[in-house]
Amino acid sequence: MSPHHPKKLSALGHLQQMFPPSPTFCPARDMPPLPGIHCIVTGGTSGIGLSTARALLAAGAHVCLMARSSWKGERLARELEKEGFGGRVEFVPLDLGDLRSVRSAAEAYMVAHDRLHLLINNAAVLLPGVHGAQAVSAQGYDAQFATNALGHWHLTMLLMPLLRETLCLLPISPSPASSTDSLPSLTRTVDSASPSDSLASPSEAWSPPQAEQSPAQQELTAAARIGVRVLTLSSNVHQFAPKGGVVWWAIQPSVPGEARELVRRRIGGMGLYAMSKMANVLMSQYLARTLGYTGIIFATVHPGGIKSSLFRSAPKWQNTLTNWILYPPEYGALTALWAATCEGGRELNGKYCIPWARVGAARGDAEDVGLQEKLVALMEEMRAGF
């Protein structure tokens, strides 16, 4: 499909994603035990990321929180350890707006660990208005694009060798995708459990194999189910990215700085945010198309309209309005947790997941191969040397 004629959601489609049907997936009930599963959650110290990390820990996973504030991250890791979750938690400092920091975080993780099953690219910044359009990263790139898209691309590429090595450790290789008809069914009966129950032990609801397993066997069972997955959080706001998906003059290093700033100011802070979220979809689709054959699962997640620290830079009236219509962070973690742990994960490769725990459709030009490759080539140029 031509990037000049993107297929966008109708007004009804936006409303259906903003106010989706009641969830049928409940982490406390539906997630399997995750002993031995190693996870990274960027932006894991607040909002959606923290809710995601808590649920993974409750299931017994080893979770690495990555975020900017070392003081907050280390304190939170200690508090989570004291809460007595089944899994282990650690913190690694990460500033996605600084490519050098991204490399330091990736290297620190790879020195300490020999496997990585789940990479959840969750962190994001929203800088609305004129000031958002003027903000730049440590390397002088648009701050929202650098943090939300480029930083996560750099992190994913640096961790790719470890992700591929983890595939070799799996007891059963993920089977190739066959048909979307085999996607996990979400039509099961809904009981009174809710997303806010996500910290309860999932072992009560999960049906283990009939034969009792040793701890080592439990880890093998979990690894065989999960495989290796990379989830990148986007937003339905990507539907409002400028015509063509990406305004190259706003981000290309070869464009003089003053010209880039002028273009960014014309797009505005919210337009640049939408463009960064479009870039999230494009890069995830690119990885699914080019590396899905390896067995790694790449999917994009729209978490829903969620109350989070993302809106800390928004005007007060906007925060007041959003508090009326947005959902709590526990709901924001639902779709990512489903995509991270559901059976038949291979069927999610290249999919765009929407609230709550469903497969939807991204903007039409997200499928444009030329657009994907142009973006990836640019990001490779931007991260070169870091």
VMD Tcl script that draws the C-alpha trace (Angstrom):
set ca {
  {0.00 0.00 0.00}
  {1.31 3.42 -0.87}
  {2.38 5.55 2.10}
  {0.52 8.46 0.49}
  {-2.81 6.73 0.90}
  {-2.80 5.27 4.40}
  {-5.82 3.36 5.61}
  {-6.81 4.88 8.94}
  {-9.28 3.92 11.63}
  {-12.76 5.35 11.48}
  {-14.08 7.46 14.35}
  {-15.97 4.37 15.52}
  {-12.76 2.34 15.40}
  {-10.99 4.87 17.64}
  {-13.88 4.80 20.12}
  {-13.83 1.00 20.17}
  {-10.12 1.03 21.04}
  {-10.55 3.85 23.57}
  {-13.47 2.07 25.23}
  {-12.94 -1.63 24.44}
  {-15.12 -4.52 25.63}
  {-14.50 -5.83 29.14}
  {-11.31 -7.90 29.25}
  {-11.54 -11.68 29.18}
  {-7.83 -12.05 30.02}
  {-6.83 -11.75 33.67}
  {-3.12 -12.10 34.48}
  {-3.72 -13.67 37.91}
  {-5.94 -16.32 36.37}
  {-4.56 -16.85 32.88}
  {-0.80 -16.35 33.00}
  {1.26 -19.52 33.45}
  {4.05 -19.80 36.01}
  {7.23 -18.24 34.62}
  {10.16 -19.69 36.61}
  {13.45 -19.19 34.82}
  {12.00 -16.67 32.35}
  {14.25 -13.61 32.03}
  {12.58 -10.30 31.13}
  {13.52 -6.68 30.51}
  {10.87 -3.99 30.93}
  {11.93 -0.48 29.91}
  {10.18 2.26 31.83}
  {9.51 -0.40 34.43}
  {9.52 1.90 37.46}
  {6.11 3.51 36.96}
  {2.74 3.26 35.22}
  {2.20 0.50 32.68}
  {5.78 -0.72 32.96}
  {5.57 -1.20 36.72}
  {2.22 -3.01 36.47}
  {3.72 -5.26 33.80}
  {6.79 -5.98 35.92}
  {4.70 -6.77 39.01}
  {2.61 -9.33 37.15}
  {5.70 -11.00 35.66}
  {7.33 -11.14 39.10}
  {4.16 -12.61 40.60}
  {4.39 -15.39 38.02}
  {7.97 -16.16 39.08}
  {9.95 -14.44 36.31}
  {13.32 -12.73 36.68}
  {12.61 -9.09 35.80}
  {15.12 -6.38 34.97}
  {13.68 -2.89 35.32}
  {15.32 -0.31 33.08}
  {14.65 3.41 33.57}
  {16.39 6.76 33.89}
  {16.31 7.38 37.63}
  {18.86 5.19 39.41}
  {17.67 6.34 42.83}
  {14.04 5.52 42.10}
  {14.85 2.28 40.29}
  {17.12 0.85 42.97}
  {14.69 1.81 45.73}
  {11.78 0.23 43.86}
  {13.73 -2.97 43.20}
  {14.43 -3.29 46.95}
  {10.76 -2.69 47.76}
  {9.60 -5.29 45.25}
  {12.04 -7.82 46.69}
  {10.55 -7.21 50.16}
  {7.03 -7.74 48.83}
  {7.91 -11.41 48.42}
  {7.08 -12.04 44.78}
  {8.04 -15.41 43.40}
  {10.46 -13.93 40.88}
  {13.66 -11.92 41.18}
  {14.02 -8.25 40.34}
  {16.96 -6.02 39.51}
  {17.48 -2.52 38.15}
  {19.74 -1.26 35.36}
  {19.86 2.49 34.59}
  {18.80 3.40 31.06}
  {18.28 6.76 29.36}
  {16.75 5.95 25.99}
  {17.39 9.52 24.88}
  {21.15 8.92 25.03}
  {22.53 6.22 22.73}
  {25.62 5.83 24.93}
  {23.42 5.08 27.93}
  {21.52 2.52 25.86}
  {24.75 0.69 25.05}
  {25.85 0.78 28.69}
  {22.52 -0.72 29.80}
  {22.61 -3.47 27.17}
  {26.21 -4.38 28.00}
  {25.49 -4.41 31.74}
  {22.63 -6.83 31.19}
  {24.59 -9.11 28.87}
  {27.52 -9.31 31.29}
  {25.19 -10.47 34.07}
  {22.87 -12.80 32.10}
  {23.19 -15.57 29.55}
  {19.57 -15.46 28.35}
  {16.66 -13.12 27.62}
  {13.18 -14.45 26.84}
  {11.09 -11.27 26.93}
  {12.12 -7.77 25.87}
  {9.26 -5.34 26.49}
  {10.00 -1.95 24.95}
  {7.56 0.02 27.08}
  {9.13 3.37 27.96}
  {8.03 6.58 26.25}
  {7.92 10.34 26.65}
  {5.17 12.73 25.58}
  {6.23 16.35 25.14}
  {3.27 18.33 23.79}
  {3.25 21.88 22.46}
  {6.02 24.14 21.22}
  {8.47 23.07 23.91}
  {8.02 19.44 22.91}
  {8.90 20.31 19.33}
  {12.11 22.03 20.48}
  {13.35 19.27 22.81}
  {16.33 17.26 21.55}
  {18.16 14.15 22.74}
  {21.76 13.84 23.92}
  {22.82 13.32 20.30}
  {20.75 16.28 19.05}
  {17.81 14.30 17.60}
  {14.14 15.01 18.21}
  {13.63 13.95 21.83}
  {10.41 12.01 21.33}
  {11.64 10.09 18.30}
  {14.99 9.43 19.98}
  {13.44 8.10 23.19}
  {10.36 6.30 21.93}
  {11.74 4.78 18.73}
  {15.49 5.16 18.12}
  {16.51 4.28 21.68}
  {14.41 1.13 21.65}
  {15.73 0.17 18.22}
  {19.31 0.58 19.47}
  {18.57 -1.48 22.59}
  {16.89 -4.25 20.58}
  {19.76 -4.45 18.10}
  {22.38 -4.57 20.87}
  {20.47 -7.35 22.64}
  {19.75 -9.29 19.43}
  {22.74 -11.66 19.81}
  {21.53 -12.61 23.30}
  {17.95 -13.05 22.09}
  {19.16 -15.39 19.36}
  {21.40 -17.29 21.78}
  {18.39 -17.79 24.04}
  {16.59 -19.52 21.17}
  {19.33 -22.14 21.18}
  {18.66 -22.85 24.87}
  {14.96 -23.56 24.39}
  {13.92 -27.18 24.95}
  {11.49 -26.99 22.04}
  {11.94 -24.68 19.05}
  {8.91 -22.43 18.42}
  {6.87 -23.86 15.56}
  {6.44 -21.69 12.47}
  {3.28 -19.67 12.07}
  {0.62 -21.33 10.00}
  {-2.60 -19.39 10.17}
  {-4.16 -16.65 12.21}
  {-7.03 -19.07 12.78}
  {-4.93 -20.70 15.50}
  {-4.55 -17.54 17.55}
  {-5.32 -18.07 21.24}
  {-9.04 -17.85 21.86}
  {-10.21 -15.06 24.15}
  {-13.86 -16.08 24.18}
  {-13.71 -18.13 27.38}
  {-16.16 -17.43 30.19}
  {-15.40 -14.30 32.17}
  {-15.56 -14.52 35.95}
  {-15.28 -11.82 38.57}
  {-11.48 -11.58 38.34}
  {-10.19 -8.19 37.21}
  {-6.84 -6.77 36.07}
  {-6.34 -5.25 39.52}
  {-5.96 -8.82 40.82}
  {-2.80 -9.25 38.74}
  {-0.53 -9.50 41.79}
  {-2.23 -12.68 43.01}
  {-0.40 -15.93 42.46}
  {-1.24 -17.36 39.03}
  {-0.55 -20.89 40.24}
  {-4.07 -21.14 41.67}
  {-5.65 -20.72 38.25}
  {-3.05 -22.34 36.04}
  {-3.44 -26.09 35.36}
  {0.04 -27.69 35.58}
  {0.98 -30.94 33.85}
  {-0.43 -33.97 35.63}
  {2.98 -35.32 36.59}
  {4.68 -33.26 39.30}
  {7.69 -31.44 37.88}
  {11.00 -30.58 39.47}
  {12.03 -26.88 39.52}
  {14.32 -27.51 36.55}
  {11.50 -29.14 34.60}
  {9.19 -26.23 35.44}
  {11.72 -23.82 33.96}
  {11.94 -25.90 30.79}
  {8.15 -25.97 30.50}
  {7.95 -22.18 30.88}
  {10.75 -21.59 28.36}
  {9.12 -23.90 25.81}
  {5.84 -22.00 26.09}
  {7.24 -18.47 26.03}
  {10.09 -18.86 23.55}
  {11.69 -15.49 22.79}
  {9.48 -12.44 22.26}
  {10.09 -8.74 21.63}
  {7.09 -6.50 22.30}
  {7.16 -2.83 21.38}
  {4.49 -0.58 22.85}
  {2.96 1.90 20.44}
  {-0.40 3.69 20.61}
  {-3.47 4.28 18.48}
  {-2.10 7.83 18.30}
  {0.15 6.49 15.52}
  {-2.95 6.80 13.33}
  {-2.47 10.59 13.50}
  {1.15 10.60 12.32}
  {1.75 13.02 9.42}
  {1.00 12.00 5.85}
  {3.53 9.45 4.69}
  {4.08 8.19 8.24}
  {7.37 9.99 8.85}
  {8.46 13.55 8.04}
  {12.09 12.83 7.25}
  {13.23 16.44 7.42}
  {12.28 16.47 11.10}
  {14.72 13.73 12.06}
  {17.39 13.23 9.36}
  {20.88 14.08 10.68}
  {21.90 15.35 7.22}
  {19.33 18.18 7.45}
  {20.79 21.35 9.04}
  {19.77 21.76 12.68}
  {17.84 24.99 12.17}
  {15.83 23.47 9.33}
  {15.03 20.40 11.43}
  {13.83 22.58 14.28}
  {11.62 24.63 11.95}
  {9.99 21.48 10.58}
  {9.50 20.09 14.09}
  {7.83 23.29 15.23}
  {5.42 23.10 12.30}
  {4.55 19.50 13.16}
  {4.14 20.28 16.86}
  {4.80 18.21 19.94}
  {1.77 15.92 19.57}
  {2.47 15.37 15.87}
  {6.03 14.35 16.69}
  {4.75 11.99 19.37}
  {2.37 10.39 16.86}
  {5.27 10.04 14.42}
  {7.40 8.30 17.06}
  {4.56 5.86 17.73}
  {4.24 5.21 14.00}
  {7.97 4.48 13.98}
  {7.40 1.90 16.74}
  {4.93 0.04 14.52}
  {7.18 0.27 11.46}
  {10.27 -1.06 13.22}
  {8.36 -3.91 14.84}
  {6.83 -4.87 11.49}
  {10.27 -4.74 9.88}
  {11.72 -7.08 12.50}
  {8.80 -9.50 12.21}
  {9.19 -9.59 8.44}
  {12.98 -9.93 8.32}
  {13.79 -11.89 11.50}
  {10.59 -13.75 12.25}
  {12.05 -16.80 10.51}
  {14.53 -17.16 13.39}
  {11.76 -18.05 15.81}
  {11.83 -14.75 17.70}
  {8.34 -13.27 17.96}
  {8.01 -9.53 17.25}
  {4.71 -7.80 17.97}
  {3.41 -4.29 18.57}
  {1.12 -3.46 21.48}
  {-1.37 -0.62 21.86}
  {-1.98 -0.64 25.65}
  {-5.15 1.47 25.57}
  {-6.02 4.84 27.06}
  {-4.16 4.63 30.37}
  {-3.45 6.99 33.24}
  {0.32 7.17 33.47}
  {3.28 9.46 34.05}
  {3.39 9.90 30.28}
  {1.07 12.89 30.75}
  {3.22 14.63 33.35}
  {4.22 17.30 30.80}
  {0.65 17.89 29.61}
  {-1.31 21.00 30.65}
  {-3.32 20.72 33.88}
  {-6.67 20.82 32.07}
  {-5.57 17.89 29.91}
  {-4.63 15.84 32.96}
  {-7.99 16.62 34.56}
  {-9.84 15.50 31.44}
  {-7.79 12.35 30.93}
  {-8.31 11.28 34.55}
  {-12.03 11.04 33.77}
  {-11.75 8.85 30.70}
  {-8.53 6.84 31.07}
  {-8.04 3.44 32.69}
  {-5.66 2.58 35.57}
  {-2.17 1.24 34.74}
  {-3.15 -2.36 35.57}
  {-5.35 -2.32 32.48}
  {-2.49 -0.94 30.40}
  {-0.42 -4.00 31.21}
  {-3.11 -6.47 30.11}
  {-2.43 -6.62 26.39}
  {1.36 -6.73 26.79}
  {1.11 -9.52 29.37}
  {-1.20 -11.49 27.10}
  {1.11 -11.06 24.11}
  {4.09 -12.00 26.27}
  {2.68 -15.21 27.73}
  {-0.18 -16.57 25.61}
  {-0.01 -19.98 23.98}
  {0.49 -20.00 20.23}
  {2.79 -17.01 20.46}
  {4.21 -17.64 16.99}
  {0.88 -16.55 15.57}
  {1.43 -13.08 17.03}
  {4.56 -12.42 14.97}
  {4.00 -9.19 13.06}
  {0.65 -8.54 14.71}
  {-0.67 -5.29 16.18}
  {-2.30 -6.07 19.53}
  {-5.04 -3.84 20.92}
  {-6.94 -3.59 24.22}
  {-7.85 -5.75 25.81}
  {-5.74 -8.71 24.71}
  {-6.90 -8.82 21.08}
  {-5.34 -8.62 17.63}
  {-6.25 -5.51 15.66}
  {-4.91 -3.57 12.70}
  {-2.37 -0.77 12.54}
  {-2.48 2.09 10.06}
  {-2.30 0.77 6.51}
  {1.06 2.23 5.53}
  {2.73 0.49 8.47}
  {2.83 -2.49 6.09}
  {4.73 -0.50 3.46}
  {8.04 -2.33 3.04}
  {9.78 0.67 1.49}
  {8.75 2.88 4.41}
  {9.95 0.31 6.93}
  {13.31 -0.07 5.22}
  {13.86 3.67 4.86}
  {13.19 4.17 8.57}
  {15.48 1.33 9.59}
  {18.27 2.58 7.32}
  {17.95 6.02 8.91}
  {18.01 4.64 12.45}
  {21.06 2.53 11.61}
  {22.77 5.70 10.40}
  {21.75 7.57 13.56}
  {23.04 4.91 15.93}
  {26.29 4.25 14.06}
  {29.27 4.71 16.35}
  {27.25 4.21 19.51}
}
mol new
graphics top color blue
foreach p $ca { graphics top sphere $p radius 0.5 }
foreach p [lrange $ca 0 end-1] q [lrange $ca 1 end] { graphics top cylinder $p $q radius 0.2 }
display resetview
